[in-house]
Amino acid sequence: MNRMLKVDLNRASKEQLLSIPGIGEEQAAAIIDYRKTHGRFRRVEEIALATTLPGVTIDDLLDRVEV
């Protein structure tokens, strides 16, 4: 079975974040800034506190990211 590796929001580099569909330069920078300011994400849903994701829902990200 071919299993997709999830990107860890708490450890991901900018390049890794950019590999997620719907995450662009601005969103990746905002996620990294949020981590620096607020510490670790505790739930994937907290990404909404860090940045807006035009055209992407939290449900779209659940298969691609983890904390």
Contact map, one row per residue, 1 for C-alpha under 8 A:
1110000000000000000000000000000000000000000000000000000000000000000
1111000000000000000000000000000000000000000000000000000000000000000
1111100000000000000000000000000000000000000000000000000000000000000
0111110000000000000000000000000000000000000000000000000000000001000
0011111000000000000000000000000000000000000000000000000000000001000
0001111100000000000000000000000000000000000000000000000000000011110
0000111110010001100000000000000000000000000000000000000000000001110
0000011111110000000000000000000000000000000000000000000000000000111
0000001111110000100000000000001000000000100100000000000000000000111
0000000111110000000000000000000000100001100000000000000000000000001
0000000111111000000000000000000000000000000000000000000000000000000
0000001111111111100000000000000000000000000000000000000000000000000
0000000000111111100000000000000000000000000000000000000000000000000
0000000000011111110000000001100100000000000000000000000000000000000
0000000000011111111000000000000000000000000000000000000000000000000
0000001000011111111100000000000000000000000000000000000000000000000
0000001010011111111100100001000000000000000000000000000000000000000
0000000000000111111110111001000000000000000000000000000000000000000
0000000000000011111110100000000000000000000000000000000000000000000
0000000000000001111111100000000000000000000000000000000000000001000
0000000000000000011111100000000000000000000000000000000000000000000
0000000000000000000111110000000000000000000000000000111100000000000
0000000000000000111111111111000000000000000000000000100000000000000
0000000000000000010001111111000000000000000000000000000000000000000
0000000000000000010000111111100000000000000000000000000000000000000
0000000000000000000000111111110000000000000000000000000000000000000
0000000000000000000000111111111000000000000000000011100000000000000
0000000000000100110000111111111100000000000000000000000000000000000
0000000000000100000000001111111110000000000000000000000000000000000
0000000000000000000000000111111111000000000000000110000000000000000
0000000010000000000000000011111111100000000000100110000000000000000
0000000000000100000000000001111111110000000000000000000000000000000
0000000000000000000000000000111111111000000000000000000000000000000
0000000000000000000000000000011111111110000000000100000000000000000
0000000001000000000000000000001111111111100000000000000000000000000
0000000000000000000000000000000111111110000000000000000000000000000
0000000000000000000000000000000011111110000000000000000000000000000
0000000000000000000000000000000001111111000000000000000000000000000
0000000000000000000000000000000001111111100000000000000000000000000
0000000001000000000000000000000000100111110000000000000000000000000
0000000011000000000000000000000000100011111101100000000000000000001
0000000000000000000000000000000000000001111101000000000000000000001
0000000000000000000000000000000000000000111111000000000000000000011
0000000010000000000000000000000000000000111111100000000001000100111
0000000000000000000000000000000000000000001111110000000001000000000
0000000000000000000000000000000000000000111111111100000000000000000
0000000000000000000000000000001000000000100111111110000000000000000
0000000000000000000000000000000000000000000011111111100001000000000
0000000000000000000000000000000000000000000001111111000000000000000
0000000000000000000000000000011001000000000001111111000000000000000
0000000000000000000000000010011000000000000000111111100000000000000
0000000000000000000000000010000000000000000000011111110000000000000
0000000000000000000001100010000000000000000000010011111110000000000
0000000000000000000001000000000000000000000000000001111100000000000
0000000000000000000001000000000000000000000000000000111110000000000
0000000000000000000001000000000000000000000000000000111111011000000
0000000000000000000000000000000000000000000000000000101111111000000
0000000000000000000000000000000000000000000110010000000111111100000
0000000000000000000000000000000000000000000000000000000011111110000
0000000000000000000000000000000000000000000000000000000111111111000
0000000000000000000000000000000000000000000000000000000111111111100
0000000000000000000000000000000000000000000100000000000001111111110
0000010000000000000000000000000000000000000000000000000000111111100
0001111000000000000100000000000000000000000000000000000000011111110
0000011110000000000000000000000000000000000100000000000000001111111
0000011110000000000000000000000000000000001100000000000000000101111
0000000111000000000000000000000000000000111100000000000000000000111
